[in-house]
Amino acid sequence: MKIAILFIILCFAASLSFGQKSNNPAYKIRAQRGGVSVTFQGKAHWLNVGAEIDAAKITETELMFAAQKDGSRYLVIDVSGQSKAKEDARQCGAGVEANLLWIKLDAAWKVSAIKSVRYESCWSSISLNDSFKISGKSLKLEFDNFRDDVNVKVTYNSDQPENGFQIEETKLKEN
């Protein structure tokens, strides 16, 4: 009995350590070789999206939305990780970089379009104002980009996945 409980606890801890989440049980996602691997219905597809991810080392991935429309597949993936490959006590040594990716795939799972929104960054002074707000098939997030002195609001509607992210920027108010 003790061994069974220990095994369950270890399995739970291992699943947390990989930082993989999916809101759709048909999909599994994980960081791999500078991109992400998405498994759909038992078949793995590696997506070369590393250039759109600002983290030096990916520690968390989450599939937020998946939709199909007019022969294309659309994914919205949250990716975050360390600002530096190796944590240290210097600037951004324990910092976080986070991107929200909108990816359009063709029938062969090749990336045909991609949009990346960096919503958290130690290096670029970008800070998420609140957690993501998901209501049904829509997502909203808001963050401040202190480097560019703007507040950014991002929305996404998975009923119209071809529209991608809708982004609104306004100048930050002076105190």
C-alpha positions as CSV (number, residue, x, y, z in Angstrom):
1,M,0.0,0.0,0.0
2,K,2.8,2.4,0.9
3,I,4.6,1.6,-2.4
4,A,1.4,2.3,-4.4
5,I,0.9,5.7,-2.7
6,L,4.6,6.6,-3.2
7,F,4.3,5.6,-6.9
8,I,1.2,7.8,-7.4
9,I,2.9,10.8,-5.7
10,L,6.0,10.3,-7.9
11,C,4.0,10.1,-11.0
12,F,2.1,13.3,-10.1
13,A,5.4,15.1,-9.3
14,A,6.9,14.0,-12.6
15,S,3.9,15.3,-14.6
16,L,4.3,18.7,-12.9
17,S,8.0,18.9,-13.5
18,F,7.5,18.7,-17.3
19,G,5.2,21.6,-17.3
20,Q,2.9,20.2,-20.0
21,K,-0.8,21.0,-20.0
22,S,-3.5,20.8,-22.6
23,N,-7.1,22.0,-22.4
24,N,-8.0,19.4,-25.0
25,P,-7.5,15.7,-24.1
26,A,-6.9,14.8,-27.8
27,Y,-3.7,16.8,-27.7
28,K,-0.5,16.5,-25.7
29,I,2.3,19.1,-25.9
30,R,5.9,19.4,-24.7
31,A,9.0,21.5,-25.4
32,Q,11.5,19.7,-27.6
33,R,14.6,20.8,-29.5
34,G,14.0,24.5,-29.7
35,G,10.3,24.1,-30.6
36,V,7.3,22.2,-29.4
37,S,6.1,18.7,-30.0
38,V,2.3,18.3,-30.3
39,T,0.8,14.9,-30.2
40,F,-2.6,14.6,-31.7
41,Q,-4.5,11.3,-31.7
42,G,-1.3,9.4,-30.9
43,K,0.8,10.9,-33.6
44,A,3.6,13.4,-32.7
45,H,4.2,16.5,-34.8
46,W,7.3,18.7,-34.2
47,L,6.7,22.4,-34.8
48,N,9.7,24.5,-35.5
49,V,8.6,27.6,-33.6
50,G,11.8,28.2,-31.5
51,A,12.4,31.6,-33.2
52,E,9.1,32.8,-31.8
53,I,9.9,31.9,-28.2
54,D,11.9,34.3,-26.1
55,A,12.7,31.9,-23.2
56,A,16.3,30.6,-23.1
57,K,15.0,27.4,-21.6
58,I,11.4,26.4,-21.9
59,T,9.9,25.1,-18.6
60,E,6.1,25.4,-19.2
61,T,3.9,24.7,-22.3
62,E,0.1,24.7,-22.4
63,L,-2.2,24.3,-25.3
64,M,-4.9,26.9,-24.7
65,F,-7.0,26.3,-27.8
66,A,-7.2,24.0,-30.8
67,A,-9.5,24.5,-33.8
68,Q,-10.0,23.3,-37.3
69,K,-11.5,25.4,-40.1
70,D,-11.4,25.4,-43.9
71,G,-8.7,22.7,-44.0
72,S,-6.4,24.4,-41.6
73,R,-5.6,23.7,-38.0
74,Y,-5.1,26.5,-35.5
75,L,-3.3,26.2,-32.1
76,V,-2.9,28.8,-29.4
77,I,0.0,27.7,-27.1
78,D,1.3,29.4,-24.0
79,V,5.1,28.9,-23.7
80,S,7.3,30.2,-20.8
81,G,10.6,29.6,-19.3
82,Q,13.8,31.0,-17.8
83,S,15.3,34.2,-19.1
84,K,18.7,32.6,-19.0
85,A,19.7,29.1,-19.9
86,K,21.3,28.7,-16.5
87,E,19.9,30.5,-13.4
88,D,22.3,32.7,-11.5
89,A,22.3,35.7,-9.2
90,R,22.8,38.3,-11.9
91,Q,20.4,40.3,-14.0
92,C,17.4,38.2,-15.0
93,G,19.1,35.1,-13.5
94,A,15.8,34.0,-12.1
95,G,13.7,35.9,-14.7
96,V,10.9,34.6,-16.8
97,E,10.1,35.1,-20.5
98,A,6.6,34.1,-21.7
99,N,5.0,34.0,-25.2
100,L,1.5,33.3,-26.4
101,L,1.7,31.7,-29.9
102,W,-1.1,31.6,-32.5
103,I,-0.1,28.9,-35.1
104,K,-1.8,28.1,-38.4
105,L,-1.0,24.6,-39.7
106,D,-1.8,23.1,-43.1
107,A,-3.2,19.6,-43.5
108,A,0.3,18.1,-43.2
109,W,1.0,19.9,-39.9
110,K,3.4,22.4,-41.5
111,V,3.4,25.9,-40.0
112,S,1.9,28.3,-42.6
113,A,1.5,31.3,-40.3
114,I,2.5,32.2,-36.8
115,K,2.1,35.2,-34.4
116,S,3.9,35.5,-31.1
117,V,3.0,37.9,-28.3
118,R,5.5,38.3,-25.5
119,Y,3.5,39.0,-22.4
120,E,6.1,38.6,-19.7
121,S,9.8,39.4,-19.9
122,C,12.6,40.2,-17.5
123,W,14.8,41.4,-20.3
124,S,12.3,43.7,-21.9
125,S,10.4,45.0,-18.8
126,I,7.0,43.4,-19.8
127,S,4.6,42.5,-17.1
128,L,1.3,40.6,-17.2
129,N,-1.3,42.6,-15.3
130,D,-3.5,39.7,-14.3
131,S,-3.9,36.0,-15.3
132,F,-5.5,35.0,-18.6
133,K,-9.2,35.4,-18.7
134,I,-10.8,32.5,-20.5
135,S,-14.6,32.5,-21.1
136,G,-16.0,29.8,-23.2
137,K,-14.1,30.0,-26.5
138,S,-12.4,33.4,-26.0
139,L,-9.3,34.5,-24.3
140,K,-8.2,37.9,-23.0
141,L,-5.0,39.0,-21.5
142,E,-3.5,42.4,-20.7
143,F,0.1,43.4,-20.0
144,D,2.3,46.5,-19.7
145,N,5.3,47.0,-21.9
146,F,7.4,49.4,-19.9
147,R,10.1,49.6,-22.5
148,D,7.7,50.8,-25.2
149,D,5.5,52.6,-22.7
150,V,2.3,50.9,-23.8
151,N,-0.5,48.8,-22.3
152,V,-1.4,45.9,-24.5
153,K,-4.7,44.0,-24.7
154,V,-4.8,40.8,-26.6
155,T,-8.0,38.9,-27.4
156,Y,-8.6,35.6,-29.3
157,N,-11.9,33.9,-30.3
158,S,-11.6,30.2,-31.2
159,D,-14.9,30.4,-33.1
160,Q,-12.9,32.6,-35.6
161,P,-9.4,31.1,-35.4
162,E,-8.4,32.4,-38.8
163,N,-8.4,36.0,-37.3
164,G,-5.6,35.1,-34.9
165,F,-4.9,37.6,-32.1
166,Q,-6.6,41.0,-31.9
167,I,-4.1,43.4,-30.4
168,E,-4.9,46.9,-29.0
169,E,-2.1,49.1,-27.7
170,T,-2.6,52.3,-25.6
171,K,0.0,54.7,-24.2
172,L,0.6,54.1,-20.5
173,K,-0.7,56.9,-18.3
174,E,1.9,59.0,-16.5
175,N,1.7,59.1,-12.7
